[in-house]
């Protein structure tokens, strides 16, 4: 196991002072080391991986130094465009070190380790993607020694000499060390995310389709339906594609203009592709943003929604109505108003972080979910 704090110190000794990216569950210890560090570094939690790459390019232009971008492998898609059209050696030639958490990894025998459905495809193509993009990389695991200085020197030399991003691909369990306990930015007496989801299930009409965001929210919605003996057919669980749930809901709304569609979203997801608010504001959706100010599914790292009014942002994007609620009675009244009002509604629900320790996962496959959901929509 590599102690994350020691690895960060090593990176700093190599002149890497700028860190940006999107938190990942495999990189919890590394992210905590960055946030807890007393080293003279700059750190920006980015809204998405492409944005992180852009910031890294800016740092290099301003300083001539190599920046670091961290991400989960599912975020490679978000940085392909800025890589190919900006950072690649065929264009501006920007040296960048990327740290990539490998979900759905392939072991030495070519067998894929068990992971969630959304990571199966991405896990298989992670290294081939890097090969196609021409990004040199090093794969590390928990069996690697704490000191990988020589390999790191070689990789950074390639990056600087060739003017290209390079990557360290991190297997599960590679990093260890203390994990920072993140302070909940909101009051502990606020609703939990699960309580907010339960309120939505209670109030939203049975005939109203729901699109739920990736992460724990969809898992909580699924378990709630099971506990109530209700069908899962009216819920589309967006188990991957972080940040796209509202656009899926918007697409349904445009195609089914006589009905309302509900989107149960998260703050980190909404921020990742926040430009989508301009599109969804033009549809007939009820957009419930459950905001706990944290990337709760991957370690609780704070999001910028902790210090921003997402309702004000949504109002500026053109939602017909937009408000912030902090209690169940307020949420109930806001949902009723949204159901009865024509046009788009945005409801920001401030809640506390955390989830049940025994929270399960859907037993239905994504394709089974899709078929049931399409059958449900077909009957509307």
C-alpha positions in Angstrom: 0.0 0.0 0.0 1.2 3.5 -0.8 0.7 6.0 2.0 -1.1 8.9 0.2 0.5 11.6 2.3 4.0 10.3 1.4 3.0 10.1 -2.2 1.8 13.7 -2.2 5.1 14.8 -0.6 7.0 13.0 -3.3 4.9 14.8 -6.0 5.6 18.1 -4.3 9.3 17.3 -4.3 9.2 16.9 -8.1 7.8 20.4 -8.4 4.1 19.6 -8.7 2.2 22.4 -6.9 -1.1 22.6 -8.6 -3.8 19.9 -8.0 -7.3 19.8 -9.5 -9.9 17.2 -10.4 -13.1 15.4 -9.5 -13.1 13.2 -6.4 -13.1 9.4 -6.8 -13.7 6.6 -4.3 -10.5 4.8 -5.2 -8.6 8.1 -4.5 -10.2 9.0 -1.1 -6.9 8.9 0.8 -5.1 10.8 -1.9 -7.8 13.5 -2.0 -7.8 13.7 1.8 -4.0 14.1 1.7 -4.3 17.0 -0.7 -7.0 18.7 1.3 -5.2 18.2 4.6 -1.8 19.1 3.4 0.3 21.8 4.9 2.5 21.9 1.8 2.5 25.1 -0.3 0.1 23.8 -3.0 -2.9 25.1 -4.8 -6.0 22.8 -5.0 -9.2 23.3 -6.9 -12.1 20.7 -6.8 -13.3 20.9 -10.4 -16.9 20.7 -11.6 -15.9 18.1 -14.2 -12.7 16.5 -15.6 -12.6 18.7 -18.8 -12.7 21.8 -16.6 -9.9 20.3 -14.5 -7.7 19.8 -17.6 -8.4 23.4 -18.7 -7.3 24.7 -15.3 -4.2 22.6 -15.5 -3.4 24.0 -18.9 -3.7 27.5 -17.4 -1.4 26.7 -14.6 1.3 25.4 -17.0 0.9 28.5 -19.2 1.4 30.8 -16.1 4.2 28.9 -14.4 5.8 26.5 -16.9 5.3 23.8 -14.3 3.6 20.4 -14.5 0.1 20.4 -12.9 -1.8 17.3 -11.7 -5.3 16.3 -12.6 -7.1 13.5 -10.6 -10.2 11.7 -11.7 -12.1 8.4 -11.9 -11.7 6.5 -15.2 -15.3 7.2 -16.0 -14.3 10.9 -16.3 -11.9 10.2 -19.2 -14.7 11.0 -21.6 -15.1 14.5 -20.2 -11.5 15.4 -20.9 -11.0 13.9 -24.4 -12.0 17.1 -26.2 -9.7 19.5 -24.3 -6.9 16.9 -24.5 -7.2 16.3 -28.2 -7.9 19.9 -29.2 -5.6 21.7 -26.7 -3.2 19.7 -24.5 -2.0 17.1 -27.1 1.5 17.4 -28.4 0.1 17.9 -31.9 -1.5 21.1 -30.7 -0.1 23.1 -27.7 1.8 20.3 -26.1 1.0 20.7 -22.4 2.8 18.5 -19.8 0.3 17.3 -17.3 0.3 14.4 -14.8 -3.1 12.6 -14.4 -4.0 10.3 -11.5 -6.8 8.0 -12.7 -8.8 5.6 -10.4 -9.4 2.4 -12.3 -13.0 1.2 -11.5 -13.8 -2.1 -13.2 -10.1 -2.9 -13.5 -8.7 -5.8 -15.4 -6.2 -8.0 -13.5 -3.0 -9.6 -14.8 -4.9 -12.6 -16.1 -7.2 -10.4 -18.2 -10.1 -11.0 -15.9 -12.3 -8.1 -14.9 -12.8 -7.6 -11.2 -16.4 -7.3 -10.0 -17.8 -3.8 -10.0 -21.0 -1.9 -10.5 -22.7 -2.1 -14.0 -21.7 1.5 -15.0 -18.0 0.6 -14.6 -17.9 -2.6 -16.6 -17.5 -1.0 -20.1 -15.3 1.8 -18.8 -13.1 -0.6 -16.9 -12.4 -2.7 -20.0 -11.5 0.2 -22.2 -9.5 2.4 -19.8 -6.1 1.3 -21.0 -7.1 1.0 -24.6 -8.5 4.6 -24.4 -5.2 5.9 -23.2 -3.4 4.0 -25.9 -5.6 5.4 -28.6 -5.1 8.9 -27.2 -1.4 8.4 -27.1 -1.2 9.1 -23.4 1.8 7.2 -21.8 0.8 5.6 -18.5 2.0 3.6 -15.5 -0.3 1.2 -13.6 0.2 1.0 -9.9 -1.3 -1.2 -7.2 -1.2 -1.9 -3.5 1.8 -4.2 -3.9 3.9 -1.3 -5.1 6.5 0.1 -2.7 5.8 3.4 -1.0 8.7 4.8 -3.0 8.0 4.9 -6.8 10.3 7.9 -7.3 12.2 6.4 -10.2 9.1 5.4 -12.2 7.6 8.9 -11.5 10.7 10.6 -12.7 10.6 8.6 -16.0 6.9 9.5 -16.5 7.4 13.2 -15.8 10.5 13.2 -18.1 8.3 11.9 -20.9 5.6 14.5 -20.2 8.0 17.4 -20.2 10.2 16.3 -23.1 7.3 15.4 -25.4 4.9 18.1 -24.3 2.1 15.7 -23.4 -0.2 14.6 -20.6 0.8 11.3 -18.9 -1.1 9.1 -16.5 -0.8 7.0 -13.4 -3.6 4.4 -13.4 -4.5 3.4 -9.8 -5.9 0.0 -8.9 -8.3 -0.4 -6.0 -6.7 -0.4 -2.6 -3.4 1.2 -3.8 -3.6 4.3 -1.6 -4.0 4.2 2.2 -3.6 6.6 5.1 -5.8 8.9 7.1 -9.0 10.0 5.6 -10.1 13.5 6.4 -13.4 13.8 8.2 -15.3 16.4 6.2 -17.4 18.9 8.1 -21.1 19.0 7.1 -21.7 22.5 5.9 -25.4 22.3 6.8 -27.1 21.8 10.1 -27.3 18.2 11.4 -31.0 18.6 12.2 -31.8 18.9 8.5 -33.3 16.0 6.7 -31.1 13.3 5.4 -31.0 12.7 1.6 -33.0 9.5 2.1 -35.7 11.3 4.0 -36.0 13.9 1.2 -36.3 11.1 -1.4 -39.0 9.5 0.8 -40.9 12.8 0.9 -40.8 13.0 -2.9 -42.1 9.5 -3.2 -45.0 10.3 -0.8 -46.0 13.5 -2.6 -45.3 13.0 -6.3 -48.3 11.4 -8.2 -48.1 7.7 -9.0 -48.3 8.4 -12.7 -45.4 10.8 -12.7 -42.1 9.3 -14.1 -38.9 9.9 -12.1 -35.3 10.1 -13.3 -32.8 9.8 -10.4 -29.2 10.7 -10.4 -26.2 8.4 -10.0 -24.8 7.4 -6.6 -26.5 6.8 -3.3 -29.7 8.7 -4.2 -30.7 6.0 -6.7 -29.8 3.3 -4.3 -32.0 4.9 -1.6 -34.9 5.3 -4.1 -34.7 1.7 -5.1 -34.7 0.4 -1.5 -37.5 2.7 -0.6 -39.7 1.3 -3.4 -38.8 -2.2 -2.3 -39.7 -1.5 1.4 -43.1 0.0 0.3 -43.9 -2.9 -2.0 -44.0 -0.5 -4.9 -43.0 -1.1 -8.5 -39.6 0.1 -9.7 -41.0 0.7 -13.2 -41.6 4.4 -12.8 -38.0 5.2 -11.8 -35.1 5.5 -14.3 -32.0 5.0 -12.2 -29.2 6.9 -13.9 -26.5 4.6 -12.4 -23.7 6.2 -14.4 -23.3 9.3 -16.6 -22.9 11.7 -13.7 -24.6 15.0 -14.4 -26.9 13.9 -17.1 -30.1 12.9 -15.2 -31.7 16.2 -15.7 -31.1 16.1 -19.5 -32.7 12.6 -19.6 -35.7 14.0 -17.8 -35.8 16.9 -20.1 -35.7 14.6 -23.2 -38.7 12.7 -21.8 -40.6 15.9 -21.0 -40.2 17.2 -24.6 -41.3 13.9 -26.0 -44.2 13.6 -23.6 -45.3 17.3 -23.5 -48.7 16.6 -21.7 -47.1 15.1 -18.6 -44.7 16.3 -15.9 -41.4 14.5 -15.2 -39.5 14.6 -11.9 -35.7 14.6 -11.7 -34.2 13.7 -8.3 -30.7 15.2 -8.6 -27.6 15.7 -6.5 -25.5 18.8 -6.1 -22.2 17.3 -7.4 -24.0 15.9 -10.4 -25.8 19.1 -11.2 -22.6 21.1 -11.0 -20.7 18.7 -13.3 -22.8 19.7 -16.3 -24.5 22.8 -15.0 -25.0 24.2 -18.5 -27.8 21.6 -18.8 -29.9 23.8 -16.5 -30.5 26.2 -19.3 -32.0 23.3 -21.4 -34.1 21.6 -18.6 -35.5 25.0 -17.6 -37.3 25.1 -20.9 -39.2 21.8 -20.2 -42.0 20.7 -18.0 -40.0 19.1 -15.3 -39.9 19.2 -11.5 -36.2 19.3 -10.8 -35.5 18.4 -7.1 -31.8 19.1 -6.3 -30.9 17.4 -3.0 -28.0 19.4 -1.9 -25.8 18.2 1.0 -22.8 20.2 -0.2 -20.7 17.1 -0.7 -19.6 14.4 -3.1 -21.2 11.9 -0.6 -20.7 8.8 -2.7 -17.0 9.0 -3.1 -15.7 10.3 0.3 -17.7 13.4 1.3 -15.4 16.0 -0.3 -17.1 19.4 -0.3 -18.8 20.7 -3.5 -19.1 24.4 -4.4 -22.9 24.0 -3.8 -22.1 24.2 -0.1 -21.5 27.9 -0.5 -23.8 28.8 -3.4 -27.5 29.1 -3.8 -28.4 26.5 -6.5 -31.9 27.9 -6.5 -30.7 31.4 -7.5 -28.6 29.8 -10.3 -31.6 27.9 -11.6 -33.7 31.0 -11.5 -31.2 32.8 -13.6 -31.3 29.8 -16.0 -35.0 30.4 -16.6 -36.9 27.9 -14.4 -40.5 29.0 -14.1 -40.3 28.7 -10.3 -37.2 28.2 -8.1 -36.9 27.9 -4.3 -34.8 26.5 -1.5 -36.3 24.4 1.3 -34.8 23.1 4.5 -37.6 21.0 6.1 -40.1 18.4 5.1 -43.2 20.7 5.4 -41.5 23.2 3.1 -40.6 20.4 0.6 -44.2 19.1 0.7 -45.6 22.5 -0.1 -43.1 23.1 -2.8 -43.8 19.8 -4.5 -47.5 20.4 -4.4 -47.0 23.8 -6.0 -44.8 22.4 -8.6 -47.3 19.7 -9.5 -50.1 22.2 -9.9 -48.0 24.9 -11.8 -47.4 24.7 -15.5 -43.7 25.0 -16.6 -40.5 24.0 -15.0 -39.9 24.0 -11.2 -36.6 23.8 -9.4 -36.5 22.8 -5.7 -33.2 22.9 -3.8 -33.4 20.8 -0.7 -30.7 21.5 1.8 -29.9 18.3 3.8 -27.2 16.7 5.8 -24.6 14.3 4.6 -24.3 10.6 5.2 -26.3 7.4 4.5 -27.2 4.1 6.1 -24.4 1.7 6.6 -26.6 -1.2 5.4 -27.7 0.6 2.2 -28.0 -2.0 -0.6 -27.8 -1.8 -4.3 -30.4 -2.5 -7.1 -30.8 -6.1 -8.0 -32.2 -5.3 -11.4 -29.9 -4.8 -14.3 -29.8 -1.5 -16.1 -31.5 -3.1 -19.1 -34.2 -4.5 -17.0 -34.8 -1.1 -15.5 -34.9 0.4 -19.0 -37.5 -2.1 -20.3 -39.8 -1.6 -17.3 -39.4 2.2 -17.5 -40.2 2.3 -21.2 -43.3 0.2 -20.6 -44.4 2.6 -17.9 -43.9 5.6 -20.2 -45.7 3.9 -23.0 -48.8 3.7 -20.8 -48.9 7.5 -20.1 
